């Protein structure tokens, strides 16, 4: 309990410094331009790159213009490795490729897959459906070009955390509805699946560290700008039919306003005949994957994630 209290205090201070509820449009724009370089301090807090992984930047097709992507390729991996396409978190408003370095490089190292993280357009300048359409266009392009990265277009998974988990689930729906590319797996890390914010955990954890109900509302409103949150490519939980989607791993955090979004979505997948595994990480707040040095469950959740992806893709 002492460790948990310390972690929550640290994360609460981080939250207070960067809360979306305190940002006007100009400050959001500045935050979107910021980069997070690797140094002793940032690696201590957010985790560094995994050893034995080559990292390089490139581009992929977006819905309207090319998008920045970052490729993580295990050293010595043979051609024809699985391909994992990642979508970063940040409430569809913040975040970028830098924040995924720890997760994506360790997934590449732990699975032997080529991981490509996508830098999609952000709200409020680019409200829905910009991010969703960008992510689908990038997935289709990366799958088509899989051989360029030494990957196999027949073994593709999507992955994302928070808003990225939402986008991974949405892209899986799009891929099914638009006849491809075929997906073997979807890894959803504390995903947002109900943007009506009606999950019971939203009220239960309204004042949780890292993400509060007030911040959920702010992110949602920047992203949707008045559009219907029940559209399935916004809230995949409201899709009429979830049959035919790829198997899923859904990892959630106990002290997270959107914890039940993930649990409800996994339950809906199972009712539609889709295999879905869920794990609730006890004592953890939203975003614990972003703090692997502080949150004791991050390495455990990473190990589970790598094991499930390996089983699905190899």
N, C-alpha and C positions, 0 to 999 in steps of 0.2 A: 504493500500500500504506500509506503514511503516513496518508492521509485515512481509509482504512478502519479502521486501528488506532485513530485518534482517535474515530471514530464508535462503534466497538464499546466503547471505554472509557466514553464518555458513556452509552451505552445500558445498559451493564452496571451503572453506578451507579444509573440510574433503576430498573432491574429490582430491585436489591438493596433499594431503599427501599420498594417496593410489592409484593414477591413474595407471591402468594397462599398460599404455604407457611408464611408467618409470620403469617398472619391467623387469629384466632379468630372466632367468629360475631359478636361485638360489633363487632370492628374491620371485618369485612366489611360489616355493616349501616351503620356510619358512612361507609365508603368509598362505598357505594351512594347516599348522600345528598349527597355532595360535588358541587359544580358547578365547571366550569372557565371562569372569565370570560375575555373577550378583553382583553388588555393587551399592552404592548410585549414583555414577557418571554415570555408564553405563545404569542403569535403568532410570535415569533422561533424558538421550539422546535417548535411544533406546526403552524404555518402559520395565516394569517388567512383571513377570508372573501374570496371572489373579488369583484372589482368588477363592477358591472352586474347583480347578483343581489339580488332582494328576498327577505328571509327573515321568516317568521312562524310562530308555533306554533299548533297546533290539536289536535284529537283524532280518533281513528278507533276503530272497534269492535275490541274484543279478544274473546278466547274467553269471558271472564266479565264484563269491565267495560271501559269506555273506556280507551284508551291515549293517551299523549301522542305527538304527531308533530311534526316540523318540516318546513316546506315551503320549498323553494328554487326560485324562479321567475325566469328571466332577464327583465330589464327589456325591454319592448317585444315580447316573444314573442307571436305570434298564438295565438288559441284553437285548440285541436286539436293542441297540442304532444304529443310522446311523454311517457309517464309512466314514471319509474324509481323503484321502491320499494326503499329501502335498509334493511339490518339491520346494526346496529353490532356490533363485536367486543367482547371482554372476557371470553372464556371462559364465557359464559352466566351469569357471576357479577358481573362488574364492567362498567364502561362505561355510556355513555348518549348522549343526543342531542348534547351539546356536542362530543364527540370526533369527530363526523362532519362538523363545519362545513367544514373545509378540503376534504375529499374531495367532499362532496355539492355544495357551492357551485361548485367548479371543474368538476365533471361537468355541472352545470346550465349553466354559462357555456360550456363546451366542446362541448356537444351541442345546446343549444337545447331541452332537455327540462325538464319540471317534475320535480324530485326530491323525494320525500317519505321522510324517515327515521323509523323506527318505534321507539318506546321500549317494548319488551316486558318482561314480568315476569322477574325474575332469581332464580336459585338462590342459596343453598340454601333460602330460604323458599318458592320456587316451582320445584320440580324438574321435569324432563321429565315430561309433554309441554307444560308451561305455555308456554314460550317458542315452541315450534314451532306450537302451536295459536293463540297470540296473533298470530304473524306471518302465518299463513294467514288468520285472520279479518280482520286489518288489510288485507292485500292485497285480499281480496274486497270489503271495504267501500270502499277507495280506488278500486278499478277501477269500482265501481258509481257512485261520486261523482266520477269523473274530470272531468266537465264543470265541476264547482264550482271546480276548480283550473286550468281552461283547458286540460285535457289530453284525450287521445283514448284511450278504453278499448280501442280496437283495436290500440294500439301500446304495450304494457306490457312492461317488463323488471324483473327482480329483480337486486339487487346486494348484496354483503356482504363483509366482511373477517374472516378468522379464524373465530371462532364465528358471526359474521354470514354468512360464506361458507357455513358448514355450514347455517345456517337458510335461506339463499337456495336452496341445492340441495334441501333438504328441502321447502321451500314449492313449488318447481317440481314435485317428485314429487307432492305433495298436490294441486296444481292439475290435474295430469294425471289423477290417480286419482279426483278428486272433480268432474270435468267443469267445470273452470274456476276462476277466470277464465283465458282463453287468454293465454299468454306468448309474446313474440317472441324473448326473449333472457334468458340468465342470465350475470351477470358475477361470477365467484368469485375473490376475492383471498385468496391463501394459505388455502384452506378446510380445515377439519377434516372428513374424510369417513369416517374409520375410527377409532371411539372404542375399539376394542380395542387401539389404539396398536401395531399390528403392522407399520407401514411401516418399511422399513430405515432411513430417515432419522431415526427417533426415537432409535435407538441411536447412529447416526453423529453426530448433533448433540445428544447428551444434555445437554451442558453449554454450549450456545450462549447468546449474549447475548439478552436480552429474554424468551426462552421456553426453559425447560429441560424435559427429560423429567419431572423431579419435579413441575414446575408443570403440565405436561399432565395428569399423573395427578390432581393436586389439583383442577384445574378439572373434569375428567371426573367425579370422584367426587362433588363438590358438585352437579353437574348431574344425574347419573343416580341417585345414592343406591341403588346396588345393582341397578338395572334392566339388562336385557340390552343390551349395547352393539351387538349385531348387528341390532337392529330397524332396518329401513330408514329410518324417520323419525327415527332417532338417527344412524345411520351409512349415508348413502345409497349408499355403495360396496357394501353388502350387499343392495341391492334385487334382486329376482329378474329384473326386466326394466327396462331403462333406455330402451327404444324409445319414441319419441313425445315425448321431452323437447325443450325449445327448444335451439337452438345455444348454445354456451358459449365464453366466454373464461376461461381458468384461468391466473392469474398466481401464481407461487411465488417463494420466496427460497432462494438456495443454502444459507445457514447457518440452516436452519429445521428443527426436529424433525418438523414435519408437511409438509415439502416434498413428500414422495412421496405423501401423501394426495391432493394436487391432481393430480399427474402420473398416479397410478393411476386416479383418477376420470375424468380426461379420456380415458385409454386405454379405460376401460370404456364411456364414452359413444360413442366412435368405433366400438368393436366392436358396439354396438347400433344403429349407423347414424345417430348424432347428430353433427353437425359440432361439433368442439371444437378450439380453438386454445390452445396452451400457450406460455408464456414463462417461463423461469427467469432471474431477475435475479441475475447473478453478484456475489458479494461481499456480498449483502444479508442481513440477519437478518430473522426474523419481525417483522412490524409496521412495516416501513420506510415504508409509506404514512403512518404517524402522525407521522413526523419528516421532512417535506419539506425543511426547511432543512439537515438534517444528512446525509440519505441521498441521494446523487447520483442514484439510480435512480428516486426517487419522481416527479419531473417527467416522466421518460421513460415510466414505467409509466402515469401519468395520461394522457399523450398517446395511448398505445396504447389504453387503456380508452375514452377519448372517441371515438377513430376507429372502434373496433369497435362501440360502441353507436350511433354516428351511422349507420354503414353498415347496421346491423340495423333501426333504427327509423325512418329517413327514406326 
